[in-house]
Amino acid sequence: MTQSQIVQTLADKCEVTKKVAQAMLASLASTAISEVKKNGLFVVPGLGRLVRVDRKARMGRNPATGQAIKIPAKKVVKFRIAKAAKDAIVPPKVKKA
């Protein structure tokens, strides 16, 4: 879905104007960004969580030359989907007895 389609759907389901729905979506995004910066975690109930992860420095390999290179430490943001959302999208396999 595009952003405008999400805004339209949100406006229809919440019975608000598209302008209000756009503001709600922008507010959610800015709140998520500020919380991840401050606390390293933002939870969207029923959907998942944004988590800041600190990656350690490591040795890697240039695939073209095979030469060893040092990859510096860095911070990355990951989205971890909630189990309920995952099970709703892709039902778990049923184990055979």
C-alpha positions, 0 to 999 in steps of 0.5 A: 500500500502507498502512504495515501492508501494507508491514510485513506483506509485509516480515515475511513475506518476511524471516521475522520478526515484524511488530514487528521489521519495523515497527522495521526500517521505522522505523529506515530512515526515521529513518536516511534523515531524519538522513542527508539533514539531515547530508549532503544525500543518502541512497541506497536501493540499487536504488530511488533517492535522497533529495536535499536541493536548495537553491532560489534566491530568484526572482520569481513572479507572483500568478495571481489579480492578475498582480502580481509577487511575490518567492518566497524561497529555500528547501530542498526534498527530492526523491526521484530514482528509480534507472534500474534501478527506472524501467526495471523499472516502465516499460520503455524505448521501443524505437527503430525502425530 
